[in-house]
Each structure stands twice: as structure tokens, then as C-alpha cells.
Amino acid sequence: MKKYTSLFLPLVFLIMGCSGSKSVTMNKDTSKTPFVWEGANVYFLLTDRFYNGNPSNDLNFNRTKTPGKLRGFEGGDIIGITKKIDEGYFDQLGINAIWLTPVVEQIHDGVDEGTGLSYGFHGYWARDWSALDPNFGTKEDLANLVQKAHQKGIRIVLDGVINHTGPVTAEDPIWPEDWVRTGVVCDYKSFENTTMCTLVENLPDVKTESTQNVALPPFLIEKWKKEGRYEKEIASLNAFFERTGYPRSPKYYIIKWLTDYIVEFGIDGYRGDTVKHTDENVWADFKKECDYAFETWKKNHPAQVLDQNPFYTIAEVYGYGISGGLEYDFGDRKVNYFQNGFNSMINFEFKWNAAQNNYESLFSKYSNHLNNELKGYSVLNYLSSHDDGQPFDANRTKSIEAGTKLLLSPGMSQVYYGDESNRSLIIEGTQGDATLRSNMNWNDIQNNTETQRTLLHWQKLGQFRRNHPAVGAGIHSQLSTQPYVFSRTYSKDQFSDIVIIGLDLAKGPKELSVNSLFKDGTKLRDFYSNQEVEVMDGKVILDSEFDIVLLESL
């Protein structure tokens, strides 16, 4: 596969078949197009399941027990993600942000969850927030990933867990009582019984509400000394608490460890895990320290600063939907997470809206919400995920519709790894969410013509979205019902962007009204078919084999 050195080189769609490859080149200069978080195209992947770039790190900490199906480490790592960045996979898909599952050191042993033995391959069972798990890679690997991504204009979002540690095992000691609770399991009937409780049995809940000073866990001190970094870590902690004036309570230790990755590597954002299971002020403080860390990194690396976008945070508040507006309702109180540290929230409602609404009702609903009560914020839309057992298209029979609705909807789009390639979400022999977490289907991408057809559709829409902030962050306006044509317009500072899109059109000759958005004589291109057209009498006429038109100015 050809390697790209810049996001702004000519775009290439690759269709890889057994007889070789063919390409269609799109020569639009997007070098002056700003990166806009509110319209970002985010690729969400499980680090362990995407691509194995370094088989020599597949076994660590004597993780040799036989796990349940897809519940152990499969070999995916940071180097594998970087290799796919180098190959241009994300460029071709129009991705401009990659969200990785947590890469911090996980519990060493596994636990039996009633679904067979499970290891912490997913990254949500932290043992040491200050270290990377060697199954995922090294800090040098992470530094290289961020650098390679930034060279292509791709932002990196890490996954931050503050709410809980990993389960207790014979090899993984429990954190001290002043750090965690192991008692009451959440019943979600009130704010308190959602925040001051454990999500499940044997998942110690960090006492994030605590403001008392606590000592470091003895096992962590012993570990750091053995690794030869105790003095360095203590000095760094002392400097953090002296600068901030925070008490040495559990949440601030973890906030410090997580924001260290910003200072050291220049990551661009965090997705906050299990956000509603802590007091909201935890995340307000987290964002404050993220901003400080990001500014520190930029001062220390002026030549590597991509733009003046602030550090970006995305909340996972399970059950939040865009219809809820600015608040999430616990029943006995409402919380505005946008005012407590978050720029965006994962939109758990989108898959239902996509299933129940036609294009226009879906798009107009989202544009209205985002440009009114949510103005200045955004939501992250998704159709499948790592822990949602009711995806939009579980059987992968609606992949074209899924791509169209997700990638053309206002808001941020979350492409879950394999959405674009029909990676199966139903794996025989798995239990629970393991079925959603299979290995990326690279063989299908290389050899299956139907997979390649689906991928090409996602690539075209994804590149168009990336090239045009108006698609995700603009204002939606319907131009005609039959044929269905709409515009998206975006303007900020000195930049403006206008696109016109037609869906469910006739295949073959088609006529689209562009109203007054483009004057007669304006040269446009249909990005989907790569045809150039000229506006005449307020309309464009083109002939393509597709039922989609993506019009942009040349």
C-alpha cells in the first residue's frame, strides 16, 4: 500500500482485489481547512484487537491461563496502529482522530466472570496508571504513534479511567481501604447509588468523593522501587501537589498520572470512562489539569503544535442522549457535564434515531439541537461499540445505510473498528460483550469484494466529512424533498464551507437544485463520482451510476 507523508496530498480511494488495485484520485487542496472537533471523524479501536505490529510483546506477566473465547490478549498493540497510520489506512477512511482503549498497565492475572477467564486486554482494569502495559507497547511506541498521527493531521484521544481499579486477584493486591470501596454494588436508583458504589462485584470503586490525604499503596511503592523509578515518581507527585494545592486524595493521584501522558506525548484529547459514576467535580478538575498539561506540552514543543484547538474531552455518561440537551437526569438530581469538564458527550440515542427516522428527520433534529441548546458543544454519534449489545446493524446487513447515516449526520462520528469493513459482531462461542470485540478483519479487506465495496463507500463519505467541517459541524438545511437534497454551511473566523448533498437519487442522469448557494457558472465537483459540473439556472445536471451526490466547490 502506498505511504502518505501528509494528510493534504491528493486523496486516493483504494479497491484491493486479488488482481491488484485501482485508484481514483481526488485533487482538492484541503491544506487551509481547519480541524474542527465538533465535526471530527473519530475511529474507535480496541488496541489489542486492531493489528499485531510486534508479536514479541504478546505474552507478559505470565498471562498463560486459557481464557474464554475472545477474553484474552490477542496481540494487537500500539505499533500495529502506527503501521496502519503509515500505510494510509486512516487517511483513506477520512479519519482525523483515533480513540484508543486504555493502554496503562493492567492487572497481571485474570478473573472468572462466569464467561470463562478474562484478562484485562480491553484496558479498563488498571493496576498502575503511571506505566504502559507491555502487551500494548512501550512509551517509545506511544510517542511514535502520536508523532506519526500528527504528521497526517490525525489527533490522538486516550481513554481515561478514574472511577475504578482492576479486579482483585491472587497476583493483584487490592488497593488500601482509604483508596477504594469493595462493598455496595450500584443500583442506579439515585445519584449516590450510582456514584458511591461498585459497578460489579470485585471491581474496586475509587473513592473519588474523598478529600482526605492518602498514602501511596505499598505495592506501588515496591513496584516503582523494583523498576528503579521510585525517586522520579515521588518527585513528580510532590511537584504536582505543590503546584495545585490539591489534597493527596485518590482522584488527584489518578488525575496527575493521566495528565502526565499529555505533558509527555502531546495527546489531543481524553474520553472519560464511566463518567456518571463519580461526582461531576472530578471531571471539572480533570479538565483543568488537562488544559494545563496541554499548554505545558505546547510550550515545550512549539514546532509540533498543530493548531490552537484546546484539549478536547468526551464523556461516557451511559444512557445520555442528545434529546436530553445539556443535562443527564439521575432521578433525584440533574447534572450538566458540559459545564463540568466536557466538550462532548457520547450519544447513546443515535442508533435508535438512525433506525426510526428518515434522513431528513434525523439530520434536522441533530442540527437543531447542536446549533441551539448545545451550541459550543457536541455529541459523539455511534452505531456500534465495544459494550453495546444492541448495535444498529448487528447482522451487518445495512452497512451502506449505516455509513451514510453516521458519516453525514451533524455531530461527531464514531467509527468503531470494523464498521467500515463489516467485521462480524456475532462470534460463535463467545459470551457477553466478547462477541463485539473480535479481531479486525484485515483478510476480508484484502480479498472480499463485498467488503471492499462497503469500505469504498465509507472511505468516500469519510474523506468528504474530513475535508468539510460543514458536514458535521455546520447548519443543515433541506433544499428539496424530491429528489432529496440538502446543504450544510459552516462559518468561523475567516473560514467558510458550503456543501450540497443528495441522497436516494436516481441512478443515471440526475438534476439537483443548488438554489442561491452557488452562483451560475460556478464549477463544482461530485466527490462521490469524481465528476465536475457547472451551475446553470440554479441547478447542476450530472450522470453517475450512484444514488449519492456530494457536491463541493473546486
Salt bridges, closest charged atoms under 4 A:
ASP48 OD2 - ARG49 NE 2.79
ASP86 OD2 - LYS148 NZ 3.12
GLU87 OE1 - LYS84 NZ 3.07
ASP91 OD2 - LYS152 NZ 3.04
GLU105 OE2 - HIS108 NE2 2.72
GLU105 OE1 - LYS223 NZ 3.02
ASP109 OD1 - LYS65 NZ 2.95
GLU113 OE1 - ARG71 NH1 3.40
ASP128 OD2 - LYS223 NZ 2.71
ASP128 OD2 - ARG229 NH2 2.92
ASP133 OD2 - ARG63 NH2 2.86
ASP159 OD1 - ARG271 NH1 3.00
ASP172 OD1 - ARG127 NE 2.77
ASP205 OD2 - ARG181 NH1 2.44
GLU209 OE2 - ARG181 NH2 2.46
GLU227 OE2 - LYS223 NZ 2.75
GLU227 OE1 - ARG229 NE 2.74
GLU233 OE2 - ARG229 NH1 2.79
ASP260 OD2 - LYS256 NZ 2.67
GLU264 OE1 - LYS139 NZ 3.82
ASP268 OD2 - HIS150 NE2 2.68
ASP273 OD1 - ARG271 NH1 2.91
GLU280 OE2 - ARG333 NH2 2.60
GLU289 OE1 - ARG243 NH2 2.72
ASP291 OD1 - LYS287 NZ 2.94
GLU295 OE2 - LYS298 NZ 3.06
ASP307 OD2 - ARG155 NH2 2.35
GLU316 OE1 - ARG271 NH2 3.50
GLU349 OE2 - LYS365 NZ 3.35
GLU360 OE1 - HIS476 NE2 2.89
GLU373 OE2 - HIS369 ND1 2.49
ASP387 OD1 - HIS386 ND1 3.54
ASP388 OD1 - LYS351 NZ 2.68
GLU401 OE2 - LYS405 NZ 2.91
ASP419 OD1 - ARG396 NH1 3.13
ASP433 OD1 - ARG71 NH2 3.36
ASP433 OD2 - ARG437 NH2 3.17
GLU450 OE2 - ARG453 NH2 2.99
ASP497 OD1 - HIS468 ND1 2.91
GLU511 OE2 - LYS539 NZ 3.49
GLU534 OE1 - LYS523 NZ 3.23
GLU552 OE1 - HIS468 NE2 2.59
GLU552 OE2 - ARG525 NH2 2.75
